[in-house]
Amino acid sequence: MSDTLIAVVAASAKGDAKEHESFKGRAKAAMGAARDNGIVLDKEIQFKGALVALASLYQEDGDDEMVGRIKAEIAQLRAINAMQAGVPIDIDGLMKQKHEPLGLMGLWHESAEK
């Protein structure tokens, strides 16, 4: 069921993100649209929907590097979640990041400060 809800959020968020050129503009638009979604009220699903919208938009653009960066940051967020739950993770592997972080979680919090 949550995959369906994520897809609902992603579909609406993607439309808003398409109107922007920059990553930050696209991310803020997608996250704002996800937060404003009147059907899905769960913040975690809204966040995931916004990320799916961003990744799919860059995938459509053929920007494999940006898709990789988004996926890498999502993997880091998952690892942090796992670590908080007591699951052992490879911290050294997590720290070997090739790119500067996109700041997805920070952008998510900024989108709440409208």
DRENPAGU-377837 format. One record per residue: residue in one letter; x, y, z of N, C-alpha, C, O, CB in turn; residue number from 1. Coordinates in Angstrom, 2 decimals, decimal comma. Glycine has a CB too. Example, Ala and Ser with C-alpha at 12.3 -4.5 7.8 and 13.67 -1.06 7.14 Angstrom:
2
> r:n_xx:n_yy:n_zz:ca_xx:ca_yy:ca_zz:c_xx:c_yy:c_zz:o_xx:o_yy:o_zz:cb_xx:cb_yy:cb_zz:k
> a:13,19:-5,69:7,80:12,30:-4,50:7,80:13,20:-3,30:7,80:14,24:-3,32:8,46:11,31:-4,47:9,05:1
> s:12,85:-2,25:7,08:13,67:-1,06:7,14:12,90:0,03:7,87:13,41:1,14:8,04:14,08:-0,60:5,72:2
***
This chain:
114
> r:n_xx:n_yy:n_zz:ca_xx:ca_yy:ca_zz:c_xx:c_yy:c_zz:o_xx:o_yy:o_zz:cb_xx:cb_yy:cb_zz:k
> m:0,81:-1,20:0,00:0,00:0,00:0,00:0,85:1,26:0,00:0,52:2,24:-0,68:-0,92:0,00:1,20:1
> s:1,95:1,25:0,76:2,76:2,47:0,83:3,42:2,78:-0,52:3,63:3,95:-0,84:3,84:2,33:1,91:2
> d:3,74:1,76:-1,31:4,30:2,03:-2,65:3,32:2,80:-3,51:3,71:3,68:-4,27:4,69:0,72:-3,34:3
> t:2,05:2,46:-3,39:1,01:3,16:-4,15:0,92:4,61:-3,69:0,80:5,52:-4,51:-0,36:2,46:-3,98:4
> l:0,97:4,83:-2,39:0,89:6,18:-1,85:2,12:7,00:-2,25:2,00:8,18:-2,57:0,76:6,14:-0,32:5
> i:3,28:6,38:-2,24:4,50:7,06:-2,68:4,35:7,47:-4,14:4,74:8,58:-4,52:5,74:6,16:-2,49:6
> a:3,80:6,58:-4,95:3,61:6,89:-6,38:2,63:8,03:-6,58:2,81:8,86:-7,48:3,11:5,65:-7,13:7
> v:1,58:8,10:-5,76:0,61:9,19:-5,84:1,29:10,52:-5,54:1,11:11,50:-6,26:-0,57:8,96:-4,85:8
> v:2,08:10,54:-4,48:2,80:11,77:-4,11:3,81:12,13:-5,19:3,92:13,30:-5,57:3,52:11,59:-2,74:9
> a:4,55:11,15:-5,68:5,58:11,40:-6,69:4,99:11,99:-7,97:5,58:12,88:-8,57:6,33:10,10:-7,02:10
> a:3,84:11,50:-8,36:3,21:11,99:-9,60:2,87:13,47:-9,50:3,10:14,22:-10,45:1,94:11,18:-9,90:11
> s:2,34:13,88:-8,37:1,99:15,30:-8,23:3,23:16,16:-8,02:3,30:17,28:-8,52:1,01:15,50:-7,07:12
> a:4,19:15,65:-7,28:5,41:16,42:-7,00:6,26:16,61:-8,25:6,90:17,64:-8,42:6,22:15,72:-5,91:13
> k:6,27:15,61:-9,10:7,08:15,66:-10,32:6,62:16,79:-11,24:7,45:17,47:-11,86:7,01:14,33:-11,06:14
> g:5,32:16,99:-11,33:4,79:18,07:-12,17:5,29:19,43:-11,73:5,64:20,27:-12,56:3,28:18,04:-12,15:15
> d:5,32:19,67:-10,43:5,81:20,95:-9,91:7,32:21,09:-10,12:7,81:22,18:-10,44:5,46:21,08:-8,42:16
> a:8,05:20,00:-9,94:9,50:20,05:-10,07:9,95:20,31:-11,51:10,99:20,92:-11,74:10,11:18,75:-9,58:17
> k:9,17:19,85:-12,47:9,51:20,03:-13,89:9,63:21,49:-14,29:10,32:21,83:-15,25:8,48:19,36:-14,77:18
> e:8,96:22,35:-13,55:8,94:23,77:-13,89:10,24:24,49:-13,55:10,39:25,67:-13,87:7,81:24,44:-13,17:19
> h:11,18:23,80:-12,92:12,43:24,42:-12,48:13,63:23,80:-13,19:13,58:22,66:-13,64:12,59:24,27:-10,96:20
> e:14,70:24,58:-13,28:15,92:24,12:-13,94:16,96:23,60:-12,94:17,58:22,56:-13,17:16,52:25,25:-14,77:21
> s:17,14:24,32:-11,84:18,21:23,97:-10,89:17,77:22,81:-10,00:16,58:22,56:-9,82:18,58:25,20:-10,02:22
> f:18,76:22,11:-9,46:18,45:21,02:-8,54:17,68:21,53:-7,33:16,66:20,97:-6,94:19,74:20,30:-8,10:23
> k:18,19:22,62:-6,75:17,55:23,13:-5,54:16,12:23,58:-5,83:15,22:23,34:-5,02:18,37:24,30:-4,96:24
> g:15,89:24,22:-6,96:14,55:24,64:-7,33:13,63:23,46:-7,53:12,48:23,46:-7,08:14,59:25,47:-8,60:25
> r:14,14:22,44:-8,21:13,35:21,23:-8,43:13,04:20,53:-7,12:11,91:20,09:-6,88:14,08:20,27:-9,37:26
> a:14,06:20,43:-6,27:13,87:19,73:-4,99:12,86:20,45:-4,11:11,97:19,83:-3,53:15,21:19,60:-4,25:27
> k:13,00:21,76:-4,01:12,07:22,52:-3,18:10,64:22,43:-3,72:9,69:22,31:-2,95:12,50:23,99:-3,09:28
> a:10,49:22,48:-5,04:9,16:22,38:-5,64:8,56:21,01:-5,39:7,39:20,89:-5,02:9,22:22,67:-7,15:29
> a:9,36:19,96:-5,59:8,86:18,59:-5,37:8,49:18,38:-3,90:7,46:17,78:-3,60:9,92:17,56:-5,80:30
> m:9,33:18,87:-3,02:9,08:18,67:-1,59:7,89:19,50:-1,11:7,12:19,05:-0,27:10,33:19,02:-0,78:31
> g:7,76:20,71:-1,63:6,61:21,53:-1,28:5,31:20,90:-1,75:4,32:20,88:-1,02:6,76:22,91:-1,88:32
> a:5,32:20,39:-2,98:4,12:19,73:-3,52:3,80:18,47:-2,73:2,63:18,16:-2,49:4,32:19,39:-5,01:33
> a:4,84:17,74:-2,32:4,63:16,52:-1,54:4,01:16,85:-0,18:3,08:16,17:0,27:5,95:15,76:-1,34:34
> r:4,51:17,90:0,46:3,97:18,31:1,76:2,53:18,80:1,65:1,73:18,60:2,56:4,83:19,42:2,37:35
> d:2,21:19,43:0,52:0,86:19,99:0,32:-0,14:18,95:-0,17:-1,32:19,27:-0,37:0,93:21,14:-0,66:36
> n:0,31:17,72:-0,38:-0,56:16,68:-0,87:-1,71:16,46:0,12:-1,47:16,18:1,30:0,22:15,36:-1,09:37
> g:-2,92:16,60:-0,35:-4,07:16,47:0,53:-4,56:15,05:0,73:-5,41:14,79:1,57:-5,19:17,29:0,00:38
> i:-4,01:14,13:-0,04:-4,45:12,74:0,04:-3,57:11,96:1,02:-4,06:11,20:1,85:-4,42:12,07:-1,34:39
> v:-2,26:12,15:0,91:-1,30:11,41:1,73:-0,77:12,37:2,81:-0,13:13,38:2,49:-0,12:10,83:0,86:40
> l:-1,03:12,05:4,05:-0,66:12,94:5,14:0,58:12,49:5,91:1,13:13,25:6,71:-1,81:13,06:6,09:41
> d:1,03:11,27:5,67:2,21:10,71:6,34:3,47:11,40:5,80:3,75:11,34:4,61:2,30:9,16:6,13:42
> k:4,21:12,06:6,69:5,40:12,85:6,28:6,49:11,97:5,66:7,17:12,41:4,73:5,97:13,60:7,48:43
> e:6,66:10,77:6,15:7,68:9,88:5,60:7,34:9,49:4,16:8,22:9,47:3,29:7,83:8,61:6,47:44
> i:6,10:9,19:3,92:5,67:8,84:2,56:5,76:10,06:1,65:6,11:9,94:0,48:4,22:8,28:2,56:45
> q:5,44:11,23:2,18:5,57:12,45:1,39:7,03:12,67:0,98:7,32:13,01:-0,16:5,05:13,66:2,17:46
> f:7,95:12,49:1,94:9,38:12,66:1,66:9,84:11,66:0,60:10,53:12,03:-0,35:10,22:12,48:2,96:47
> k:9,46:10,41:0,77:9,85:9,39:-0,20:9,27:9,69:-1,58:9,94:9,49:-2,59:9,39:7,99:0,27:48
> g:8,04:10,17:-1,63:7,42:10,53:-2,90:8,16:11,66:-3,59:8,34:11,63:-4,81:5,97:10,93:-2,67:49
> a:8,60:12,65:-2,82:9,37:13,76:-3,38:10,69:13,26:-3,96:11,12:13,72:-5,02:9,63:14,83:-2,32:50
> l:11,34:12,33:-3,26:12,61:11,79:-3,74:12,43:10,96:-5,00:13,24:11,03:-5,92:13,27:10,94:-2,65:51
> v:11,35:10,18:-5,05:11,05:9,40:-6,26:10,79:10,35:-7,43:11,24:10,11:-8,55:9,81:8,48:-6,03:52
> a:10,07:11,43:-7,16:9,79:12,42:-8,22:11,09:13,01:-8,76:11,27:13,12:-9,97:8,87:13,54:-7,68:53
> l:11,99:13,39:-7,86:13,27:13,97:-8,29:14,10:12,98:-9,10:14,59:13,30:-10,18:14,07:14,44:-7,07:54
> a:14,24:11,77:-8,57:15,05:10,77:-9,26:14,47:10,44:-10,63:15,22:10,30:-11,60:15,16:9,49:-8,41:55
> s:13,16:10,30:-10,72:12,57:9,95:-12,01:12,67:11,11:-13,01:12,81:10,88:-14,21:11,10:9,55:-11,83:56
> l:12,59:12,33:-12,52:12,74:13,49:-13,40:14,15:13,54:-13,99:14,31:13,77:-15,19:12,44:14,79:-12,63:57
> y:15,15:13,33:-13,15:16,53:13,33:-13,65:16,80:12,11:-14,53:17,61:12,17:-15,46:17,53:13,36:-12,48:58
> q:16,14:11,01:-14,24:16,28:9,83:-15,09:15,71:10,11:-16,47:16,31:9,73:-17,48:15,57:8,61:-14,46:59
> e:14,57:10,77:-16,54:13,99:11,15:-17,82:14,90:12,10:-18,59:14,97:12,06:-19,82:12,62:11,79:-17,61:60
> d:15,59:12,97:-17,84:16,52:13,92:-18,46:17,80:13,25:-18,94:18,60:13,85:-19,65:16,86:15,04:-17,47:61
> g:18,00:12,00:-18,55:19,22:11,28:-18,91:20,42:11,67:-18,07:21,56:11,43:-18,47:19,53:11,51:-20,35:62
> d:20,18:12,27:-16,92:21,26:12,71:-16,03:21,57:11,61:-15,02:21,14:11,66:-13,86:20,87:14,04:-15,30:63
> d:22,33:10,61:-15,49:22,64:9,46:-14,64:23,47:9,82:-13,42:23,36:9,19:-12,37:23,37:8,41:-15,45:64
> e:24,30:10,85:-13,56:25,13:11,27:-12,42:24,24:11,78:-11,28:24,44:11,41:-10,12:26,14:12,37:-12,85:65
> m:23,26:12,61:-11,61:22,37:13,15:-10,57:21,51:12,04:-9,98:21,27:12,02:-8,77:21,48:14,27:-11,14:66
> v:21,03:11,12:-10,79:20,26:9,99:-10,28:21,12:9,20:-9,30:20,64:8,80:-8,23:19,76:9,06:-11,45:67
> g:22,38:8,97:-9,64:23,30:8,26:-8,76:23,52:8,99:-7,45:23,59:8,38:-6,39:24,61:8,05:-9,45:68
> r:23,64:10,32:-7,53:23,84:11,12:-6,32:22,61:11,05:-5,41:22,74:10,94:-4,19:24,15:12,58:-6,68:69
> i:21,44:11,13:-6,01:20,20:11,04:-5,21:20,11:9,67:-4,55:19,82:9,57:-3,36:18,95:11,29:-6,11:70
> k:20,37:8,62:-5,32:20,31:7,26:-4,77:21,34:7,05:-3,67:21,07:6,38:-2,67:20,51:6,22:-5,87:71
> a:22,55:7,62:-3,85:23,60:7,48:-2,84:23,20:8,16:-1,54:23,44:7,64:-0,45:24,91:8,06:-3,36:72
> e:22,59:9,33:-1,65:22,17:10,03:-0,43:21,01:9,31:0,25:20,94:9,28:1,48:21,76:11,47:-0,77:73
> i:20,12:8,73:-0,53:19,04:7,93:0,04:19,63:6,73:0,80:19,17:6,40:1,90:18,06:7,44:-1,07:74
> a:20,64:6,10:0,22:21,29:4,96:0,89:21,92:5,40:2,21:21,87:4,66:3,19:22,37:4,34:-0,03:75
> q:22,50:6,59:2,23:23,08:7,09:3,47:22,00:7,35:4,52:22,18:7,04:5,70:23,87:8,38:3,21:76
> l:20,89:7,91:4,09:19,79:8,16:5,04:19,25:6,84:5,60:18,93:6,75:6,79:18,65:8,93:4,35:77
> r:19,16:5,83:4,75:18,71:4,51:5,21:19,69:3,92:6,23:19,29:3,33:7,23:18,54:3,54:4,02:78
> a:20,98:4,10:5,95:22,00:3,56:6,85:21,94:4,25:8,21:22,08:3,60:9,25:23,40:3,73:6,24:79
> i:21,73:5,55:8,21:21,60:6,28:9,47:20,38:5,78:10,24:20,43:5,60:11,46:21,50:7,81:9,22:80
> n:19,29:5,57:9,53:18,07:5,03:10,15:18,35:3,66:10,78:17,94:3,39:11,90:16,94:4,91:9,11:81
> a:19,06:2,82:10,04:19,39:1,48:10,54:20,28:1,58:11,77:20,09:0,85:12,75:20,09:0,65:9,44:82
> m:21,26:2,47:11,72:22,18:2,64:12,85:21,40:3,08:14,09:21,68:2,60:15,19:23,28:3,68:12,50:83
> q:20,44:3,97:13,92:19,63:4,43:15,05:18,78:3,30:15,63:18,43:3,32:16,81:18,73:5,59:14,62:84
> a:18,47:2,32:14,79:17,68:1,17:15,25:18,56:0,07:15,83:18,07:-0,98:16,23:16,85:0,61:14,11:85
> g:19,88:0,31:15,86:20,79:-0,67:16,44:21,35:-1,67:15,46:22,01:-2,63:15,87:20,10:-1,39:17,52:86
> v:21,12:-1,48:14,18:21,65:-2,38:13,17:23,09:-1,95:12,84:23,32:-0,77:12,55:20,75:-2,38:11,87:87
> p:24,04:-2,88:12,89:25,42:-2,50:12,57:25,55:-2,12:11,08:24,99:-2,78:10,21:26,39:-3,66:12,91:88
> i:26,29:-1,04:10,83:26,50:-0,60:9,44:27,99:-0,36:9,20:28,77:-0,24:10,15:25,70:0,69:9,15:89
> d:28,37:-0,30:7,96:29,75:-0,04:7,56:29,95:1,48:7,48:29,71:2,09:6,45:30,09:-0,73:6,18:90
> i:30,38:2,06:8,58:30,54:3,52:8,65:31,63:3,99:7,69:31,48:5,04:7,06:30,88:3,96:10,08:91
> d:32,72:3,23:7,58:33,79:3,63:6,66:33,29:3,68:5,22:33,61:4,61:4,48:34,97:2,66:6,77:92
> g:32,51:2,69:4,84:31,94:2,68:3,49:30,97:3,83:3,28:30,88:4,39:2,19:31,24:1,36:3,23:93
> l:30,27:4,17:4,33:29,31:5,27:4,27:30,02:6,61:4,09:29,50:7,52:3,43:28,46:5,29:5,53:94
> m:31,19:6,73:4,67:31,93:7,99:4,62:32,69:8,19:3,31:33,17:9,30:3,05:32,89:8,05:5,77:95
> k:32,80:7,18:2,51:33,52:7,28:1,23:32,58:7,78:0,15:32,22:7,05:-0,78:34,12:5,91:0,83:96
> q:32,20:9,02:0,28:31,27:9,62:-0,67:32,05:10,31:-1,77:33,02:11,02:-1,51:30,31:10,61:0,04:97
> k:31,63:10,10:-3,00:32,33:10,66:-4,16:31,94:12,12:-4,41:32,73:12,87:-4,98:32,03:9,84:-5,39:98
> h:30,75:12,51:-3,99:30,24:13,84:-4,30:29,89:14,59:-3,03:29,71:14,01:-1,96:29,03:13,75:-5,22:99
> e:29,79:15,89:-3,17:29,29:16,70:-2,07:27,82:16,34:-1,85:27,08:16,18:-2,82:29,48:18,23:-2,35:100
> p:27,40:16,22:-0,60:25,99:15,86:-0,35:25,02:16,88:-0,95:25,30:18,08:-1,02:25,75:15,75:1,16:101
> l:23,89:16,38:-1,37:22,85:17,25:-1,93:22,06:17,94:-0,83:21,47:19,00:-1,06:21,91:16,43:-2,82:102
> g:22,04:17,36:0,34:21,31:17,95:1,46:19,81:17,71:1,38:19,02:18,61:1,68:21,57:19,42:1,52:103
> l:19,43:16,51:0,98:18,00:16,21:0,79:17,19:16,41:2,07:16,10:16,97:2,02:17,84:14,79:0,30:104
> m:17,71:15,96:3,19:16,97:16,10:4,44:16,86:17,57:4,83:15,82:18,00:5,32:17,65:15,30:5,57:105
> g:17,91:18,33:4,63:17,86:19,77:4,92:16,85:20,48:4,05:16,11:21,35:4,52:19,23:20,39:4,73:106
> l:16,81:20,12:2,77:15,83:20,72:1,86:14,40:20,35:2,28:13,48:21,16:2,16:16,09:20,27:0,41:107
> w:14,24:19,13:2,77:12,93:18,69:3,24:12,47:19,57:4,42:11,33:20,01:4,47:12,97:17,20:3,66:108
> h:13,39:19,82:5,35:13,04:20,66:6,50:12,79:22,10:6,07:11,90:22,76:6,61:14,16:20,61:7,54:109
> e:13,56:22,59:5,10:13,33:23,94:4,58:11,95:24,06:3,95:11,31:25,11:4,04:14,42:24,31:3,56:110
> s:11,49:23,00:3,31:10,19:23,05:2,64:9,04:23,19:3,64:7,94:23,59:3,26:9,99:21,80:1,79:111
> a:9,30:22,88:4,89:8,27:23,00:5,93:8,19:24,43:6,46:7,23:24,79:7,14:8,56:22,04:7,09:112
> e:9,19:25,23:6,15:9,28:26,59:6,71:8,62:27,63:5,83:9,05:28,78:5,82:10,72:26,98:6,94:113
> k:7,61:27,27:5,10:6,92:28,22:4,22:6,30:29,35:4,99:5,69:30,24:4,40:5,86:27,53:3,40:114
***
